[in-house]
Every structure is written in C-alpha cells, then in structure tokens.
C-alpha cells in the first residue's frame, strides 16, 4: 500500500485524506477487502451467472466507495 501513498502525498494536489495516515492499518484492511471483492467478481463473471455477477459487483462497489469516503479527499 505504501507505494500507492508515499510520504508527502497527504493533502492537495493528491487525493489522500489525512485519515489515511492516521489509520493506515484500516486503509490496508480496506484494500484487502476490495481485492477479495474483485476476486469474487471475477469468479462470478467466469461462472456466467448474472445474479452472482450483480451481487459481486455490488460488493465490489461497496468496498470502493467505503474506502473512498474515509481515505480520499474528493
């Protein structure tokens, strides 16, 4: 994760919020949740089951927005 948010990227013009630095472990856990959701979405897509794809897409979108609400300025 640190390669995505190197030192000095807090604040403008970057999009990382100060909360990212205050709760870096939480941010890492959120990234893991997003990666797991993306894997589930990939598996659902490979299955061809539209219902599973829709549910996995909702899960993935939720992990994206949940992280951005806390750790992103914009």
C-alpha positions in Angstrom: 0.0 0.0 0.0 2.8 2.5 0.7 3.8 2.5 -3.0 0.3 4.0 -3.7 0.6 6.6 -0.9 4.3 7.6 -0.5 5.3 10.1 2.1 4.3 13.6 1.2 1.1 12.7 -0.6 -1.3 13.9 2.2 -3.3 16.8 1.0 -3.5 18.7 -2.3 -2.9 18.1 -5.1 -3.1 14.5 -4.0 -6.4 12.9 -3.1 -5.4 11.0 0.1 -7.0 12.4 3.2 -5.1 12.8 6.5 -7.3 10.0 7.8 -5.3 7.6 5.6 -2.1 8.4 7.6 -3.9 8.3 11.0 -5.4 4.9 10.2 -3.0 3.3 7.8 -3.8 -0.2 9.1 -7.5 0.3 8.5 -6.7 1.5 5.0 -4.7 -1.6 4.3 -7.6 -3.8 5.6 -10.0 -1.9 3.3 -7.7 -2.6 0.3 -7.7 -6.3 1.2 -11.5 -6.3 1.3 -11.5 -4.6 -2.1 -9.1 -7.1 -3.6 -11.2 -10.0 -2.2 -14.4 -8.5 -3.6 -12.7 -8.0 -7.0 -11.7 -11.7 -7.0 -15.3 -12.7 -6.2 -16.5 -10.5 -9.1 -14.0 -12.2 -11.4 -15.2 -15.6 -10.3 -18.8 -14.7 -10.7 -18.1 -13.3 -14.2 -16.4 -16.6 -15.1 -19.4 -18.5 -13.9 -21.7 -16.7 -16.2 -24.4 -16.4 -13.5 -25.9 -13.0 -13.9 -27.3 -12.9 -10.4 -23.9 -13.8 -8.9 -22.3 -11.1 -11.1 -24.7 -8.5 -9.9 -24.2 -9.3 -6.3 -20.4 -9.4 -6.6 -20.5 -6.1 -8.5 -22.5 -4.5 -5.6 -20.0 -5.9 -3.1 -17.0 -4.6 -5.1 -18.6 -1.1 -5.5 -19.3 -1.0 -1.8 -15.7 -1.7 -0.9 -14.6 1.1 -3.3 -17.0 3.7 -2.0 -16.5 2.8 1.6 -12.7 3.3 1.4 -13.0 6.5 -0.7 -15.4 8.0 1.8 -12.9 7.7 4.6 -9.4 7.8 2.9 -9.9 10.1 0.0 -10.4 13.9 -0.1 -12.7 14.1 -3.2 
